[in-house]
Amino acid sequence: MTAQISRKRICILPGDGIGIEVMEAALPVIAALHLPFDLIPAYIGWECWKREGETVPAQTWEVMASCDATLLGAITSKPLAEAEAELPLALQGRNRRYVSPVIQLRQNLDLYANVRPVTDMTGEDRFRFVVIRENTEGLYAGLDFGHVPDALVPLLEEREALGAPWQREGQEDATVTLRLQTRSGLTRIFEYAFDYARKNTFTRVTFVDKPMVLRHSSAFARGIFEEIAQRYPDITGVIENVDAVALWMVQRPERFGVIVAENMFGDILSDLGAGVMGGLGFAPSGNFGNSGAYFEPVHGSAPAHAGLNKANPSAMFMAIALMLEHLGYPAQAACITHAVSLVSQSGVRSYDLGGSHTTARWAKRLSSSASSCRPALSGTAPGRPPLREDVMSAHIEPVAITQTVLDACEHLDTASLSDALDSLGINGGLPGIVSQVPGTRCVGVAFTVQYEAVDTPTTFKGAANYIDQVPCGAVIVSSNAGRHDCTVWGDIMTHFALANGINGTVIDGVARDIDTVIRCNYPLFSRGRFMQSAKNRAQLKAVQVPVVIDGVTVRPGDLLVCDGSGCVVIPQQLAAEVVRRAQAVEQTERSIIEAISTGSTLENARSTYRYDQPWLTDAEKVSMGERP
């Protein structure tokens, strides 16, 4: 009898702005990894404040209490005056006090440890450290006053009498923020830091403060840290200035293991750590207490970017990975972190990194990569029924092209690939197909579609429904026999392709709704543009069959690479060799350009670097007695 798997309840709090988008984009990875989780949605954030005068409604607290963990997207916070102004009229003037929902979660649930891992996303393992921030005390304890409270006036007068270097102001012309630290609060965060180091094989814990300025409070914390460090003889405990640590994090991140700090210093250093690993788009955060936890990306809600499908969802995926580790699913967590590292190394970029991958496309690629690291997860995606037998003309064979080849093609232009194909006697260019969206390119395995004309154009044929079966990362190659009188691509299909991680579309024919396609920045390549639909003029003949475009046969599983110069088709069985030769072509051209820039003639440079056979590698040129 099979043991019953205990299901976990996860509270889902999308929040505000891009938090909603990255949450929606990342959650499918939970299903892709076949995790026994029930996702329970609840509400938090600015819209709750505007509607109810509470950033964390009572029902949300109840949902969190019933769950094993909580996932948070991102939160919008605004100054008090704006918060009051955006309340409903019925709630204004009733002394409603805006408190950041994040601070409420951390303090009300006593989630005292904020854990922010910093890892090398290049895959080279140059550094690995973590910033552990005390969450409930310090300068963020909430003891922040817009004027000097009466109770503090005697203290300030006493300090002034002792020669404190400031000019006395009125109570209304000065503000005060107190840094509160308690023995119990410091003890538990230091113990957490050392326990975390031991569990995760770190040998060094660095307590970060400003002891030469905050002399008394720092000395108090230092004494507690040194006392606790003595209980962990296998771990080195050191105390450093926060400004020095900020410098070393940038210059020598490999020197750190666990960094522990009070609330504000930890907040600043953890954001710096996000920059070290590549940006806020990659940085996750876990918040832990003795009886609860919630997980979130480090970035904010970025309201200016909300709704644009441009946010990098990687940090949300990494936050899910932290949650999986906490809940006892380390293998699945490793699948996600490996996927984020792999995709970030592939050469494709999201908008925050200077690229053009949308939130949906990036997330689809991450989910696909994460699920593929477990063979048991392969197969038909849930919710996608098989195509009808009358339109399935060929069995879909497994893709032979490796991820390494796909990643390499992201850095190669079609001209170099065309030269490589020429060297093998293969014509792979599609001369009549041009980019309809400037600046876009696509790389992927071909999913082929064949249309045919309708003899009696009376009803809509639903000929686009094949797209439900196109896998993430594919390039659709759609043959409409070069027709210019009707289109087989438009705005609905563009939005579906973006939402499902399809890398691009090549059409032997025309497309419409081009303004929408351009706004979406979707890679579309066709013979031209026309507004007339093919809904009742063409019907689906077959999918995943060889199609012929300008005399070039495109087979299911072939490699498509398209950019501003056009599209090339690379037979899947030759993909690795074509990529190798294209890389050699580009190296040859770089060598020739460098030689010219140092005074060589074009003729000599071409002769020296064998431009007659530019696909030869440097090693091959050396073996032939030529200069590399």
C-alpha positions, 0 to 999 in steps of 0.5 A: 500500500502506497503511503499517503503524501502529506499535502502542504498549504501555501498562502499566495500573496501576489501583492502589488505592481510587478509582484502580481506578474512575477507570481503568476509567471512563477507559480506553474513551476510548482505543478511542473515539479509535481509538488503536493501543494495546495495554493491558497490565495489571499490579499495584501498591499496597497489596493487593500489599504485603498479599499479597506484601510488595512494593508493586511486584512483580517482574512489574510492573517487567518489564511496565513495561520492555516498554511505551512508557508507564505509566498509574497510577490511585492508590496507598494508603500507610500508616504503617510500623506499619500496613504491618507489621501488614497483612503476611501472618503468614508475612512479618511480622518478616522486616524487610520495609521499606515504601517508597511505590510512587510513590517507587520508580517515580520513583527506580528509573526515574529519572523526575526531572521531575514535570509538573503543568499548571494550566489554566482549566477555565472556557474563558476562558483566564484563566491557563495555567501548569505546575508542574515538580517535581524528583522524585528529590532534595530533602526527599523523597530518602528521607533521613528518620530516626526518630532521629538517626543516629550519623553526625550526632551530631558535626554536631549537637554542632558546631552546638550549640556555635555557638549553634544555638537548640535544646535538646539531646535524646537521639538517640532523642528527635529526628528528622532529615530531610535535603534532598539536592540535587546539581549534576547533579540541579538542572542537569537539572531546570532545563534541563528547565524551560527546554526545556519553556517554549520548546517550549510557548511560555511566556516565564517560568520561576520557580524557587521556594525559600526562600532567606532561610531555607535560605541555603546550599542555596538559594544553591547552587541559585540559582547553577545556575539563573542559569547555565542561564537565561543559555542561554535569552535568549528566556525570563525566569528569576526566583527567588521565595520559595515562600510569596509564590508560593503567594499569587500563584498564588491571587490572580494565576495569570496571571503565571506560566508555568513554575514549577520547584521542589524535591520538597516545595515542588513537591508543595505548590504543584502541589496548590495549582494543582489547587485553582486549576483547580477541584480535585484531580479535574481535575489530571493529572501526568506523570513523565518521565526520559531513557528512560521516563514514567508518568502519573497523576491528582494525587489519592490513592486516597481509600479512604473513597470507593472503590466508591461510584461518586462519584469525579471521573474528569476527572484520569484523562482529563487524565493520558491526554491528557498521555500522548497528547502524550508519545507523539505524538498531540497532536490526540487529546490536545486532544480529551480536554482540550477534552472535560473543559473543555466538560463542566465548563462545562456546569453538571453536576457530579460529587460532589466539586463538589457535584453528583450525576453518578457516575463512570460517567456523567461518564466516559461523557460525557467519552468521548462528547465527546472522540470527537465532536470527530473526525468520523471517529470517529462511528458505531456504538459497538464491541461493540453489535450492531444491533437485530433488524429485527422491533423496529426500527420507525423509522430513528434520525435524527441528533439536531438538538439542540445541546450548547449547548441541552443545557447551558443546560437544566441550569440551567433548571427545568421550570416555566420551560420549561413557561411557554416551551412555553405561550407557543408554544401547546404542551402538553409537561408529563407530569402523571402522571409524578413523580420517584422519587428525590428531588433528582435531575434529568435532561436529554437527548435522548429514546430511545423504547421502546414495550411491549405486553401479552403474551396468554399470559404463559408465558416471559420475553420479554427485553424490556429488551435494547433498552438495549444500543442507548441512546446515552450522554447519552440519556433513556429514555422507556418507554411501558408504556401506564400499567400499574400491574400490572407494571414495566419498570424495576429494579435491573439496568437502573439499574446498566446505565444508570449504567455507560453514561452514560444520563442518566435514565429516564421511564416511563409505568408503574411501576418496582421496586427503588426502594431500589436506584435511590435508593441509586444516585441515578439519575434515575427518573421514573414513575407509581409503584412496584410490585414485580411484574416485566413479564418475562412480562407485557409484550414489546417492541413497538418502539423509536424510535417516537413514544409518547403519554403523557397526550396528549403525543407524545414523538418520538425526538430530542425534548428531555426535562427532568425535575426534582422538579416533573415532566417536560417534553417539548420538540420538537427543532425548537423546543428552541433557541427554548424554551430562549431563552424559558425563560431570559427567564422566569427573568430576568423572575421574578428582576427581579420578586423583586428589585423586591419586595425593594426595596419595590415592590408585587407589582402594580407589579413584575409590570406593570413587568416584563411578567409577562403576557408573561414570555418577552420578553427585556429587549431586546424589552421595551425595544423595546416601551417598557417598563422592562428 
